[in-house]
């Protein structure tokens, strides 16, 4: 008896689609494979699209199929992900992965204390946003596999994010991925750990155990794929339980670089509404800041959801800075500049930090165990905060790197 015909697809089609494509595979079509391409750029790139599709079909050992590709200006990493997803949905993937070459510009490492003033969320199944995201100069770019992706598109997002980590030049931005809640999140890890991710965001973290479970899986995958770069974690606290356990979560792994807070889910969990004043979340935010600082890691504030209210965003960032946050999430590139400017140290903050760091350096040169500025004693946390202020001022070109060499 002849095998039944299977038709599977992945992607987006229509006049409004850009930088994406639609791919459909039909099995048991005829003797041999047929590739049909409808592309807005077929004259220039039709042959290369055809070759890419042919290479992928050959790699997966597919016979007697019809492949339809409707292209709306998608780059090769997107086309490859869409074809692979359609093949998987047709049950022909056999557990294999088709990997494009790694872009050497995108293999840079990160550091646990790197500045994270801004992190830009991008939906994992909307590759049109990936291509130029780095040009907006966010400190971090979050490729999201969780809330912004419909359940039916989780598999496609995994492949698109994997390919983006390998192929897209993010211009020095920290490459972050927000995985799904467990157990789906553990499945996400195999698509990102071997492929140049810098920071993994774990949503709705509520216990130290979840961080430890993630760390074990990450270390296993790093060893399996011979990954040398460090991969750090940023748990996101989004529930009453998570806030109460903030310190144990912060201390759960040496790979934790920060704690972040998500207020939409948190306010829903405690049965209230999020307001502009934020009284309903003040306890949670200050609890997170204290837990993060006690663990020696960064505290990152929630997103500001009104992308048109730049003054409201500026006020929100200044308020966050005043209670100890060091960064904020953003959902639109236009928010990045405002966030960066609001987190810049003021003139008075810089001058005070200079005096503290100078006093610290002088005491160290003299071998003194006690650091004093005038009649006041300075302890280690104050020095560290001053050093961070100086570092931020240098990064923003407010003072020269050699400011204290005169």
Residue pairs with C-beta under 8 A, 6 or more apart in sequence:
2 28
3 27
3 28
4 28
5 26
5 27
5 28
5 29
6 25
6 26
6 27
6 28
6 90
6 91
7 24
7 25
7 26
7 27
7 90
8 24
8 25
8 86
8 87
8 89
8 90
8 91
9 22
9 23
9 24
9 25
9 86
9 89
10 22
10 23
10 81
10 82
10 83
10 85
10 86
10 89
10 156
11 20
11 21
11 22
11 23
11 70
11 82
11 85
11 86
11 156
12 20
12 21
12 22
12 72
13 22
13 70
13 72
17 72
18 72
18 73
18 128
19 72
19 73
19 74
19 75
19 78
19 127
19 128
19 131
20 72
20 73
20 74
20 78
20 82
20 126
20 127
20 128
21 69
21 70
21 71
21 72
21 74
21 78
21 79
21 82
22 68
22 69
22 70
22 82
23 67
23 68
23 69
23 70
23 79
23 82
23 83
23 85
23 86
24 67
24 68
24 86
25 62
25 65
25 66
25 67
25 68
25 83
25 86
25 87
25 90
25 92
26 65
26 66
26 67
26 68
27 62
27 64
27 65
27 90
27 92
28 64
28 65
29 64
29 65
29 66
30 64
30 66
31 64
32 63
32 64
33 54
33 57
33 62
33 63
33 64
33 65
33 66
33 67
34 65
34 66
34 67
35 50
35 53
35 54
35 57
35 67
35 69
36 66
36 67
36 68
36 69
37 46
37 49
37 50
37 53
37 69
37 71
38 68
38 69
38 70
38 71
39 45
39 46
39 49
39 69
39 70
39 71
39 72
40 71
40 72
40 73
41 71
41 73
42 49
42 71
45 71
48 76
49 69
49 71
49 79
52 76
52 79
52 80
52 83
53 67
53 69
53 79
53 83
56 80
56 83
56 84
56 87
56 98
57 65
57 67
57 83
59 96
59 98
60 87
60 92
60 93
60 94
60 96
60 98
61 94
62 87
62 92
67 83
69 79
69 82
69 83
71 79
74 82
74 127
75 127
75 131
75 167
76 100
76 167
77 100
77 127
77 160
77 163
77 164
77 166
77 167
77 168
78 127
78 160
78 163
80 98
80 100
80 163
81 127
81 156
81 159
81 160
81 162
81 163
82 156
82 160
83 98
84 93
84 97
84 98
84 159
85 155
85 156
85 159
87 93
88 155
89 155
97 162
99 166
100 163
100 166
100 167
101 166
102 166
102 167
102 195
102 196
103 166
103 167
103 168
103 169
105 169
106 165
106 166
106 167
106 168
106 169
106 170
106 175
106 196
107 196
107 229
108 172
109 198
109 229
109 230
110 174
110 198
110 199
110 229
110 230
110 232
112 230
112 232
112 257
112 297
113 257
113 298
114 139
114 174
114 257
115 139
115 326
115 327
115 391
115 392
115 395
116 139
116 140
116 174
116 257
116 258
116 298
116 300
116 326
116 327
117 139
117 326
117 327
117 328
117 339
117 340
117 343
118 138
118 139
118 140
118 327
118 328
118 329
118 330
118 335
118 336
118 339
118 340
119 138
119 139
119 140
119 141
119 142
119 174
119 176
119 300
119 327
119 329
119 330
120 133
120 136
120 138
120 140
120 141
120 142
120 173
120 330
120 331
120 333
120 336
121 142
121 144
121 148
121 178
121 303
121 329
121 330
121 331
122 129
122 130
122 133
122 141
122 142
122 143
122 144
123 129
123 144
123 148
123 149
123 157
124 143
124 144
124 145
124 148
124 149
124 157
124 158
124 160
124 161
125 148
125 149
125 150
125 153
125 156
125 157
125 160
126 148
127 160
127 164
130 143
130 164
130 168
131 168
133 141
133 168
133 170
133 173
133 333
134 141
134 168
134 169
134 170
134 171
134 172
134 173
135 171
136 333
136 336
137 171
137 173
137 336
138 173
138 330
138 333
138 336
139 173
139 174
139 327
140 173
140 174
140 175
140 176
140 198
140 199
141 170
141 173
141 174
141 175
141 176
142 176
142 177
142 178
142 201
142 329
143 161
143 164
143 165
143 175
143 176
143 177
143 178
144 177
144 178
145 154
145 157
145 158
145 161
145 177
145 178
145 179
145 180
145 188
146 178
146 179
146 180
146 181
146 203
147 203
149 157
154 180
154 184
158 187
158 188
158 191
159 191
161 177
161 191
161 192
162 191
162 192
162 195
165 175
165 177
165 192
165 195
165 196
165 197
166 195
166 196
174 198
174 199
175 196
175 197
175 198
175 199
176 197
176 198
176 199
176 200
176 201
176 234
177 188
177 192
177 197
177 199
177 200
177 201
178 201
178 203
178 236
179 185
179 188
179 189
179 192
179 200
179 201
179 202
179 203
180 187
180 188
180 203
181 203
181 204
182 210
182 213
182 214
185 202
185 203
185 214
186 213
186 214
186 217
189 200
189 214
189 217
189 218
189 221
190 221
192 200
193 218
193 221
193 222
193 225
193 227
193 231
194 221
194 224
194 225
194 227
196 229
197 231
198 229
198 231
198 232
199 231
199 232
199 233
199 234
199 257
200 214
200 218
200 231
200 232
200 233
200 234
201 233
201 234
201 235
201 236
201 260
202 210
202 211
202 214
202 233
202 234
202 235
202 236
203 236
203 238
203 262
204 236
204 238
204 239
204 242
204 262
204 265
205 211
205 235
205 236
205 237
205 238
205 242
205 249
206 237
206 239
206 241
206 242
206 245
206 249
207 241
207 245
207 248
207 249
208 245
208 248
208 249
208 251
208 252
209 252
210 235
211 233
211 235
211 249
211 252
211 253
211 256
212 252
212 253
214 233
215 233
215 252
215 253
215 255
218 231
218 255
221 227
222 231
230 255
231 255
232 255
232 256
232 257
233 253
233 255
233 256
233 257
234 256
234 257
234 258
234 259
234 260
234 300
235 242
235 249
235 250
235 252
235 256
235 259
235 260
236 259
236 260
236 261
236 262
237 243
237 246
237 249
237 259
237 260
237 261
237 262
237 266
237 284
237 288
238 261
238 262
238 263
238 264
238 265
238 266
238 269
239 265
239 266
239 269
240 266
240 269
240 270
242 249
242 266
243 266
243 283
243 284
243 287
243 288
244 287
246 259
246 287
246 288
246 290
246 291
246 292
247 290
247 291
247 294
247 295
249 256
249 259
249 291
250 256
250 259
250 291
250 292
250 294
250 295
250 297
251 295
256 295
256 297
257 297
257 298
258 292
258 297
258 298
258 299
258 300
258 326
258 327
259 288
259 291
259 292
259 295
259 297
259 298
259 299
259 300
260 300
260 301
260 302
260 329
261 281
261 284
261 285
261 288
261 300
261 301
261 302
262 302
263 274
263 281
263 284
263 302
264 274
264 302
264 305
266 281
266 284
267 273
267 274
267 280
267 281
270 280
272 280
273 280
274 280
274 281
276 312
278 285
278 319
285 301
285 320
285 323
285 325
286 323
286 324
288 299
289 299
289 323
289 324
289 325
290 324
292 298
292 299
293 299
293 324
298 326
298 327
299 324
299 325
299 326
300 325
300 326
300 327
300 328
300 329
301 316
301 317
301 320
301 325
301 327
301 328
301 329
302 328
302 329
303 328
303 329
303 330
303 331
304 312
304 313
304 316
304 317
304 328
304 329
304 330
304 335
305 331
306 312
306 313
307 331
307 332
307 334
307 335
310 334
310 335
310 338
313 335
313 338
313 339
313 342
314 338
314 341
314 342
316 328
317 328
317 338
317 339
317 342
317 343
318 342
320 328
321 342
321 343
326 343
327 339
327 343
328 339
328 343
330 336
330 339
340 396
343 392
344 392
344 393
344 396
344 398
345 353
345 389
345 392
345 393
345 396
345 398
349 389
350 389
350 390
350 393
350 398
350 399
352 386
352 389
353 385
353 386
353 387
353 389
353 390
353 393
354 386
354 390
354 399
354 403
354 404
355 373
356 373
356 378
356 382
356 383
356 386
357 383
357 386
357 387
357 390
357 404
358 404
359 371
359 372
359 373
359 378
360 371
360 378
360 383
360 386
361 404
363 369
363 370
363 371
363 372
370 377
371 377
371 378
371 379
371 383
372 378
390 399
390 403
393 399
394 400
394 401
394 403
